Every structure is written in C-alpha cells, then in structure tokens.
C-alpha cells in the first residue's frame, strides 16, 4: 500500500516596497499600525517623565511660569488689554494651547533623527513617529486645560455652553500641530539646519499669535491676513470657549481652517515623497 504524498507547501510571499514619489496619504497603513502608534505615544510619555522630580507636574508648571512672566511685563508694565478678563487668566488661556502647538512642532521635527535606529531596521509607516509625539502631548494639554478651568472658576469665570465647542478647536489645533510637525520632521532628515532655525521660528510665531495680546486688536482687512496663521484662531477660539472672551469671526476661522488643511496636506505629501530616502540619509 503506497503512502499518501503530503500536500504541496503553499508559498506566501510579502513584498515590501517603498512608496512612490506621490504615494498617497497612507491613512490605511496608519490604521493598520494603530497599535504601534499607541505604544510609541505611550513610550514617549514614559521616557519624558521617567526619573523626573515633578513628573506630569511639568504640564502645569510651564504655562503657569510663562503666565507669571508675561503678566508682569505685558499685564503690569505695558498694560495690554485682555478682553475683559484678568490678564493672568487671559495669558494662561493662551499659553495652555500655545505650548501644545509649539512643543509638538519642536519635538516632532527631530523625532525621525532621534529614532534613526527604528527607521533603518524595520518597516512601518514613518508618519507614526511624529504623530506619536503630537499624540503624547495631548495628555499634557488635557491636564493644563483642567487647571485652566479651575483657575478660571477661582476668578469667577464659570464654564458656559461655549465649552461644548472645545473639541472643535482641539481638532483644529491638532491639525495645525500635525501639519507643521510632519513637514518639519521630513525637512530635518535632509537639512539638519532645521533644528537650529526652529527655536527662532517658534519665537517669531509666538509673537505673531495672540498669546500675550487679544486678536481683537487686529481689525479690518488685516484680520483676514492675520487668520492665515491658523494658531491665531485656535487660541482665540479656545479662550472664547473657556473664558467667554471675544470670539473669532466666521471669516477668519474659515481662512484658518483652509490654511491648516493646506499645510497638513502639503506636509503629508512632502513626507510621503521623501520617505523612501529616510533610511539612507538619516
């Protein structure tokens, strides 16, 4: 009786290719690697606060310290208007959101170079690395927002129904941060000057954004030119939602949303176009 021959082995091959020059946004891959995204964001939080004396308290100390300095200079010495709220509260409302955006851009821009060992050893969507930095900083932002609400209540400014719009401003803020961060991360791989120029660029961006002064000081046609900086609408909108200050106009918000989406799309397209060379030049 002859033995039955074993069935032939089925060969399964997976071919990994670099994306084309215009390889799309890679959203499907980001969803498939969502667990890696989560663990990289978690790692970022653990590394940031490991062996830290204050730990998560830095999320509160930074905006509070900057608020104290700016209150002394702009609130007392210069007497900058503050939309009808005490200047310390006004400044804290601005720095809470501004630090999320600026820190996201600063940290994410150097993320690909810092994680060069990952880029050269294993394949995964490279977009996850800068996006994980931005995601981790959302924890700091959430803590700072809670502190802001508590301080506002101490000043007698209780939340109103406008508080319901906070998620919309957060989405716009994340869009601004992610767009600038992705573009900066891709540029930094090829041009290391980015890390040297970035601190100056962020400082200039700070004074072009209504953090220390109200956006209501800019009026007329300049209001719409000013709205090309989408961070201006984010901070003004967050202040309105949390502190009941002057809201941004619909026109300026529309311009800011369009600019933020344009920067995000341009950043993703440039990132995807450059991604195939990261491992070679990082």
C-alpha positions in Angstrom: 0.0 0.0 0.0 1.6 3.2 -1.2 2.0 6.2 1.2 -0.1 9.2 0.5 2.0 12.1 -0.6 1.8 15.2 1.6 0.1 18.2 0.1 2.4 20.7 -1.5 3.5 23.6 0.7 1.8 26.8 -0.2 4.3 29.6 -0.5 3.2 33.0 0.7 5.4 36.0 0.0 5.0 39.5 1.2 6.9 42.2 -0.8 7.5 45.5 0.9 8.2 48.4 -1.5 8.9 52.0 -0.7 6.1 54.4 -1.6 6.2 56.1 -4.9 7.0 59.8 -5.2 3.3 60.6 -4.8 2.2 57.6 -2.8 -0.9 59.0 -1.3 -1.6 59.8 2.3 -1.0 56.3 3.8 -4.1 56.6 6.0 -4.9 52.9 5.6 -1.4 51.9 6.8 -1.7 54.3 9.8 -4.9 52.5 10.8 -3.3 49.1 10.4 -0.4 50.1 12.6 -2.6 51.9 15.2 -1.3 49.7 18.0 2.3 50.8 17.2 1.1 54.4 17.2 -0.3 53.8 20.7 2.8 52.2 22.1 5.1 54.9 20.6 3.0 57.6 22.2 3.0 55.6 25.5 6.8 55.3 25.3 7.1 59.0 24.7 5.2 59.7 27.9 7.2 57.2 29.9 10.5 58.4 28.7 9.6 62.1 29.2 8.6 61.7 32.9 10.9 58.8 33.9 13.1 59.8 36.9 11.5 63.3 36.7 11.2 65.2 40.0 7.9 66.8 39.1 6.7 64.3 36.6 3.4 65.2 35.0 3.5 68.5 37.0 5.7 70.0 34.2 2.5 70.2 32.2 1.2 72.7 34.7 4.4 74.4 35.7 5.4 75.6 32.1 2.2 77.5 31.3 2.0 78.9 34.9 5.6 80.1 34.8 5.2 81.8 31.4 1.9 83.3 32.6 3.6 84.9 35.6 6.4 86.4 33.4 4.1 87.7 30.7 1.6 89.1 33.4 4.4 91.1 34.9 5.6 92.5 31.6 2.5 92.8 29.5 -0.1 93.0 32.2 1.5 95.4 34.6 4.3 97.3 32.8 2.7 97.6 29.3 -1.0 97.2 30.3 -2.0 95.2 27.3 -5.8 94.8 27.0 -7.2 91.3 27.9 -10.7 91.1 26.5 -12.4 91.9 29.8 -10.8 89.2 31.9 -7.9 89.5 34.4 -4.6 89.4 32.4 -3.1 86.4 34.3 -6.2 84.3 33.3 -6.0 85.7 29.8 -2.4 84.8 29.4 -2.8 81.3 30.9 -5.6 80.7 28.4 -3.3 81.5 25.6 -0.2 79.6 26.8 -2.2 76.4 27.6 -2.9 75.9 23.9 0.2 77.5 22.5 2.6 75.2 24.4 0.8 72.2 22.9 1.3 73.5 19.4 4.8 74.8 19.7 6.1 71.8 21.7 4.5 69.4 19.3 6.4 71.1 16.4 9.7 71.3 18.2 9.7 67.7 19.4 8.2 66.1 16.4 10.6 67.9 14.0 13.6 66.0 15.5 11.7 62.7 16.0 12.9 60.9 12.8 16.5 61.6 13.5 16.2 60.6 17.2 14.6 57.3 16.2 17.0 56.6 13.3 17.6 53.0 14.7 13.9 52.2 14.0 14.0 53.7 10.5 16.9 51.5 9.4 15.8 48.2 10.9 12.1 47.6 10.4 9.3 48.8 8.1 6.3 50.7 9.4 4.6 53.9 8.3 7.1 56.6 9.2 4.3 59.1 9.7 3.6 57.4 13.0 6.8 58.7 14.6 6.0 62.5 14.5 2.3 61.8 15.1 3.1 59.8 18.2 4.9 62.9 19.6 1.8 65.1 19.0 -0.5 62.4 20.5 1.6 62.2 23.7 1.4 65.9 24.2 -2.4 65.8 24.2 -2.1 64.3 27.7 -0.2 67.4 28.9 -2.8 69.6 27.2 -5.7 67.9 28.9 -4.1 68.4 32.3 -3.3 72.0 31.6 -6.9 72.6 30.4 -8.3 71.2 33.7 -6.0 73.6 35.6 -7.2 76.5 33.5 -10.8 75.7 34.2 -10.0 75.6 38.0 -8.2 78.9 37.8 -11.0 80.5 35.8 -13.5 79.3 38.4 -11.3 80.9 41.1 -11.6 84.2 39.2 -15.4 83.7 39.0 -15.4 82.7 35.3 -17.6 79.6 35.2 -17.9 77.5 32.0 -20.8 78.2 29.7 -22.4 76.3 26.8 -19.5 77.5 24.7 -17.4 74.8 26.4 -19.0 72.3 24.1 -17.0 73.8 21.2 -13.7 72.9 22.8 -13.4 69.6 20.8 -13.7 71.6 17.6 -10.9 73.9 18.5 -8.8 71.0 19.7 -9.2 69.3 16.3 -8.1 72.5 14.5 -5.1 72.8 17.0 -4.1 69.2 16.3 -4.3 69.8 12.6 -2.1 72.8 12.9 0.4 71.0 15.1 0.5 67.8 13.0 0.9 69.7 9.7 3.8 71.7 10.9 5.3 68.8 12.7 5.2 66.4 9.8 6.7 68.9 7.4 9.4 69.8 9.9 10.3 66.2 10.6 10.7 65.4 6.9 12.8 68.6 6.3 15.0 67.8 9.3 16.1 64.5 7.9 17.6 66.1 4.8 18.5 69.5 6.2 19.8 69.4 9.8 19.7 73.2 9.9 16.0 72.9 10.8 16.8 72.1 14.4 18.9 75.2 14.6 16.4 77.5 12.9 13.3 76.1 14.7 13.7 77.8 18.1 13.9 81.2 16.4 11.0 80.4 14.1 8.8 79.3 17.1 9.6 82.5 19.0 8.6 84.6 15.9 5.5 82.5 15.6 4.7 83.2 19.3 4.5 87.0 18.7 2.5 86.5 15.5 -0.1 84.6 17.5 -2.5 86.2 20.1 -1.0 84.6 23.1 0.1 87.8 25.0 -2.5 90.1 23.4 -6.0 89.7 22.1 -6.7 89.1 18.4 -9.3 91.8 18.6 -6.5 94.4 18.3 -6.2 93.3 14.6 -9.1 94.7 12.6 -10.2 95.4 9.1 -8.6 93.6 6.2 -5.6 92.8 8.4 -7.9 90.4 10.4 -8.1 88.1 7.4 -4.5 88.3 6.7 -3.8 87.6 10.3 -6.0 84.5 10.1 -3.6 82.9 7.7 -1.8 81.9 10.9 -4.2 79.2 12.0 -2.9 79.1 15.5 -4.5 82.5 16.0 -8.0 81.2 15.5 -7.2 78.1 17.7 -6.1 80.2 20.7 -8.8 82.9 20.2 -11.5 80.1 19.9 -10.2 78.3 23.0 -10.3 81.4 25.0 -13.8 82.2 23.9 -14.9 78.6 24.7 -13.3 78.6 28.2 -13.2 82.2 29.3 -16.1 83.8 27.3 -13.8 86.4 25.6 -14.3 87.9 22.2 -14.9 85.1 19.7 -13.1 84.8 16.3 -15.1 85.8 13.3 -16.5 83.2 11.0 -14.4 84.5 8.1 -11.2 84.3 10.0 -11.9 80.8 11.2 -12.7 79.7 7.7 -9.4 81.1 6.5 -7.5 79.4 9.3 -9.2 76.0 8.7 -8.3 76.2 5.0 -4.7 77.2 5.8 -4.3 74.4 8.4 -5.7 71.8 6.0 -3.4 73.0 3.2 -0.3 72.9 5.4 -1.3 69.4 6.6 -1.9 68.1 3.0 1.4 69.7 1.8 3.3 68.2 4.8 1.9 64.7 4.2 2.6 64.8 0.5 6.2 66.0 1.1 6.7 63.5 3.8 5.5 60.6 1.6 7.6 61.8 -1.3 10.7 61.9 0.9 10.0 58.8 3.0 11.8 56.4 0.6 15.1 58.1 1.3 14.9 58.4 5.1 16.8 55.2 5.9 19.6 56.2 3.5 20.3 59.7 4.8 19.1 59.7 8.4 
